[in-house]
Amino acid sequence: MAVRRSKPLAWFAAVLLWLLWSGEVRAEPPALDTLKDIFARLHSCWKPPPASLANPTDITVVVSFNREGVILGHPRITYESEQASDNDRLQYRIAVMETLQRCTPLPFTEGLGGAVAGRPLAIPFRTRKRPPKPEEKRAWLIQKTL
């Protein structure tokens, strides 16, 4: 009698384990609590166009979010590198809009959602290499007191 009972229990356990292993495990992304978190999340989604399509360019977009992290209105491009060609500008504008589509809605905490709701945020995307900063050299001697 005990043998007949263990088979259905074994089948039930096997099905339960299979369901647990086969189900997709989706972890909720951590809620964003600071402006730094917003910039980091958007930059993690950023995929600049390949160099074969466009030269490296700097671009800045101004965008507003509501409390739930959904984009309000239309994002505006407010800065593009001066030396960028029309093709470079187009490719980078497309990349910025794709980044916003991939990353939004952003998971704001209640506090951050209330703080940024409706306020414009300027988000820079930098891909150009910066020249190294020159080192200052002292042109005077430090006076010693005796």
HUCORHU-V267994 format. One record per backbone hydrogen bond with DSSP energy under -0.5 kcal/mol. NH is the residue of the N-H (numbers start at 0). CO is the residue of the C=O. E is the energy in kcal/mol with one decimal. If there is no record, write none. Layout:
NH;CO;E
NH;CO;E
//
This chain:
4;0;-1.3
5;1;-1.5
6;2;-1.1
7;3;-0.9
8;4;-1.3
9;5;-2.4
10;6;-2.5
11;7;-2.5
12;8;-2.4
13;9;-2.4
14;10;-2.6
15;11;-2.4
16;12;-2.5
17;13;-2.4
18;14;-2.4
19;15;-2.1
20;16;-2.4
21;17;-2.6
22;18;-1.6
25;23;-0.8
26;24;-0.6
31;106;-3.4
37;33;-1.5
38;34;-2.3
39;35;-2.4
40;36;-2.5
41;37;-2.5
42;38;-2.5
43;39;-1.6
44;40;-1.0
44;41;-0.5
45;41;-0.6
52;49;-1.7
53;49;-1.8
58;124;-2.3
59;78;-2.2
60;122;-2.2
61;75;-3.4
62;60;-0.5
62;120;-2.3
63;71;-0.7
64;115;-0.6
65;69;-2.3
68;65;-1.7
71;63;-3.1
75;61;-2.5
77;59;-2.3
77;75;-0.6
78;59;-1.2
80;57;-1.6
83;80;-1.1
88;84;-2.5
89;85;-2.2
90;86;-2.7
91;87;-2.4
92;88;-2.2
93;89;-2.3
94;90;-2.1
95;91;-2.2
96;92;-2.3
97;93;-2.4
98;94;-2.0
99;95;-2.2
100;96;-2.0
101;97;-2.6
102;98;-2.2
103;99;-1.6
105;68;-1.9
107;105;-1.6
108;31;-2.3
112;108;-2.7
113;109;-1.9
114;110;-1.6
115;111;-2.4
116;112;-1.3
117;64;-2.9
118;115;-2.1
120;62;-2.6
122;60;-3.3
122;120;-0.7
123;121;-0.6
124;58;-3.3
125;123;-0.5
126;124;-0.5
//
